[in-house]
Amino acid sequence: MPHSFGYRARTRHMFKRGFKEHGAIRLSTYLINFRIGDIVDIKANAAQQKGMPHKYYHGRTGIIYNVTPSAVGVIVHKVVGNRYIEKRINVRIEHVKHSKCRQEFLDRVKSNHDAHAAAKAKGERINLKRIPGQPREARTVSIAQNAPQTIVPVPYETTI
């Protein structure tokens, strides 16, 4: 039973670096541009203790509201009781990365636009709505091709 309740208590596995990712932080991490309104994922990097977020925010997604030379301000919604509280945290850029949560939506917008333009050129209407998975169509199984088979267990024998 743990008895310490520090800022980084119970984060042994949470903050560890990945396989073959130990050591100094890559310089490409510092060359990423962040803008206000970008959606980012917060993932604490144990190689840099400065500007590390609290363990609660590890793995959360938020929106950037402020950019400074070495850090960004992120808005994260935290569930407290029966409501969401908008928390504003300042995190160094080593601990954030651009989120891919909107990539599927942006791809769908682009493909819908292309399909709409192609349909308009042909002069026809097209349905661009997403349709949930429908039940499979009915089919008849003939007994002639699929005769029933009787399966019996193999008797147990001991060879001593």
C-alpha positions, 0 to 999 in steps of 0.5 A: 500500500503506497504512502507517498502522495507526491506530484509524481507518485505512482508514475513509474510505468506512466512516465517511462520512455519507450523501447529504444527511445531513451536518452536525449530528446531529438532536436526535431521535437523543438522544431515543431510549430504550434499555433493557437487553436491546434489540438494536441496530445499531452504525453509527459517526457521523462527526459525533461522534468521542467514544465512536466504536466501533472500525472492526471493530464498524461494522455489527455487531449487539449487545445492550445490557447497560448504560445511562448518561446519554450512552452504552450498553454493548453485547455483541458476539460477535467471531469469533477463531480458531475461537471466539466471544468476547463483547466488551463495548464502550461506545458513545455513543448517536449510534453505535447505533440499534434493530435491525429484525432481530427485526421479522419474527419479532414480526410472524409471532408476532402473525399466528400468534396472530391466525390461531390465535384465529380458528381456535379460534373456528371450532373447527378446527385450523390449521397455523402452521408455515413451509413451505419453497417447494415444487416447481411442479406438473407440467403437460403442454405440448401441441404443438398450441398451442405449435408448434416454431419454427425460428430462423435467424440473419440474414445479415450484410451490409455497406453500404460 
